[in-house]
Amino acid sequence: MSMLTINIRIDADLKNKSEMILEDMGLNMTTAFKIFLKEVIRSHSIPFQIKSDLFYSESNQKALAESIKQFESGNTVVKTMDELREMENE
């Protein structure tokens, strides 16, 4: 079987952090990629769930920006824990 070289460009921090973790597992980057690709072939899929972080969704970022704007303008509501518990039961 002939061997090929694959070049991948990644952020230096991502490379360094992942190499440290892989080293703790007794693996190097090449072996980790081979394991990943073999699992892609075996399962015909990416071997993990890919999803976005909802914190960074456009709607959440808009809500956070609005909350910050209200806070900075002094338009805030202060409630005690007891008041919040009462609201929960309404």
C-alpha positions as CSV (number, residue, x, y, z in Angstrom):
1,M,0.0,0.0,0.0
2,S,1.5,3.4,-1.0
3,M,1.6,6.1,1.6
4,L,0.6,9.7,0.9
5,T,1.2,12.9,2.8
6,I,-1.6,15.2,3.8
7,N,-0.9,18.8,4.8
8,I,-3.5,20.5,7.1
9,R,-3.3,24.1,8.2
10,I,-4.6,24.7,11.7
11,D,-4.2,27.3,14.4
12,A,-1.0,26.8,16.4
13,D,-2.9,26.9,19.7
14,L,-5.3,24.2,18.5
15,K,-2.4,22.0,17.4
16,N,-0.5,22.4,20.6
17,K,-3.4,21.7,22.9
18,S,-4.6,18.7,20.9
19,E,-1.1,17.3,20.8
20,M,-0.8,17.5,24.6
21,I,-4.1,15.6,25.1
22,L,-3.2,13.0,22.4
23,E,0.2,12.5,24.0
24,D,-1.5,11.7,27.4
25,M,-3.5,9.0,25.5
26,G,-0.3,7.6,24.0
27,L,-1.1,8.9,20.5
28,N,0.4,11.3,18.0
29,M,-1.5,13.5,15.5
30,T,-0.9,11.1,12.7
31,T,-2.4,8.1,14.6
32,A,-5.3,10.2,15.8
33,F,-6.2,11.2,12.2
34,K,-5.8,7.6,11.0
35,I,-8.3,6.5,13.7
36,F,-10.7,9.3,12.7
37,L,-10.5,8.4,9.0
38,K,-10.9,4.7,9.6
39,E,-14.1,5.4,11.7
40,V,-15.4,7.7,8.9
41,I,-15.0,4.8,6.5
42,R,-16.5,2.2,8.9
43,S,-19.5,4.3,9.8
44,H,-19.9,6.4,6.6
45,S,-20.3,9.4,8.8
46,I,-18.5,11.8,11.0
47,P,-17.9,9.8,14.2
48,F,-19.2,12.5,16.5
49,Q,-22.2,14.9,16.6
50,I,-21.5,18.3,15.1
51,K,-23.6,21.1,16.4
52,S,-23.3,24.8,17.0
53,D,-23.0,26.4,20.4
54,L,-26.4,28.1,21.0
55,F,-24.8,30.8,23.1
56,Y,-23.3,32.3,19.9
57,S,-26.6,32.0,17.8
58,E,-27.7,35.3,16.2
59,S,-30.9,35.4,18.3
60,N,-29.1,34.9,21.6
61,Q,-26.4,37.5,20.7
62,K,-29.2,40.0,20.0
63,A,-30.9,39.2,23.3
64,L,-27.6,39.6,25.1
65,A,-26.9,42.9,23.4
66,E,-30.4,44.2,24.4
67,S,-29.8,43.0,28.0
68,I,-26.5,44.8,28.1
69,K,-28.1,48.0,26.7
70,Q,-30.8,47.9,29.3
71,F,-28.3,47.3,32.1
72,E,-26.0,50.1,30.9
73,S,-29.0,52.5,30.8
74,G,-30.0,51.6,34.3
75,N,-33.2,50.0,33.1
76,T,-33.0,46.9,35.4
77,V,-35.3,45.1,37.7
78,V,-34.1,43.8,41.0
79,K,-35.8,40.8,42.6
80,T,-35.1,38.8,45.7
81,M,-34.9,35.0,45.6
82,D,-38.2,34.8,47.4
83,E,-39.8,37.1,44.8
84,L,-38.4,35.0,42.0
85,R,-39.7,31.8,43.6
86,E,-43.2,33.4,43.8
87,M,-43.0,34.4,40.2
88,E,-42.1,30.8,39.3
89,N,-45.4,29.6,40.9
90,E,-47.6,32.1,39.0
